[in-house]
């Protein structure tokens, strides 16, 4: 099925709204008020911010130094219970504080008191400054213009019903049928809601994420999203840079057509080409192939008549994986894959790798299986193309995997493990999939 362009419904990229992001930047920063004397019976999971059994009035006085100041005190009325006292809006707010391995005052759980206070100050500041704005966020959604709208529209009488719910029902292995599962999710780095286009504020659990199509939305916006998140093909205007699951659901296929078509073309005429995947094709022609797929979908002509150099086709396939907004080996599954590469025992290594594969969304796992089977066939022609599993791992490691960490040094250290992961997947393709 080719991608269809609608003159009357021209695709326009969404404009992400920065107001809430600016407010988060303005929020007060945590300022710990430390206790200068030694406190008896201080719980081991609290630090010098614990002041023991002091009164509300004493805490209020200590916190009056600045917005964002905080301390922990033990309740005088209920010994053994603890209160987080926090200065916000020129007054002291008191919250019952709990610990079960993580710190919490509500639904969110935090590794440290500092993170809890940071998230709390952001939430208090934004909800105080922008209460009316937040209440109106869902009025002008961008949802129907970014490729997630259902093909089978719901009846009008259902449109305003809260239809999104968490479910544990079995789903079709291709991920294309049944009720989609939305899970509370912690997003790394700034993220914007794909329903209302507003910033998703906070440190953790900023919103929910669809396990099928990857849709990211505020918790309150999720109530407006249909259960069946199958995207509307007329809004999926491109192949490259489109979420992988969104693309296959829109076209009702197991894998992205660009992967199938490139692999078939490469195997039909390129398996003996020296340096296959390692040698680069002419970048302008690779861009031509990308534009052809975006314009014509599965009708794109990538035959030898159009592109004699097979390295242009391999380059286009690698570019497709590099351009994915969520890598083929997803951010959520990434740590488990890297963990497997660090294990020395071969049996344990394969077991961990198998567990890592279970973390991938169905469309990602199926595409990875298909690609690894192809790369295994490439290695069978190693005498001619000089590409073994190790060499292909060097090429495809950073292409299929991207570190979720923002720390450049940590990401750099992972490159050798990325290479090893792909090498292991190729060598053990028949066992793992």
JOTAUR-V155902 format. One record per helix or strand of 3 or more residues. SS is the DSSP state (H for helix, E for strand). FROM is the first residue (numbers start at 1). LEN is the number of residues. If there is no record, write none. Layout:
[[SS,FROM,LEN] [SS,FROM,LEN]]
This chain:
[[H,7,3] [H,19,8] [H,56,8] [E,69,6] [E,82,7] [E,91,9] [H,113,17] [H,131,5] [H,143,3] [H,156,3] [E,182,4] [E,207,4] [H,219,4] [H,233,3] [H,244,8] [H,257,13] [H,283,17] [H,310,14] [H,331,12] [H,346,12] [H,362,18] [H,382,4] [H,389,12] [H,408,6] [H,415,13] [H,429,4]]
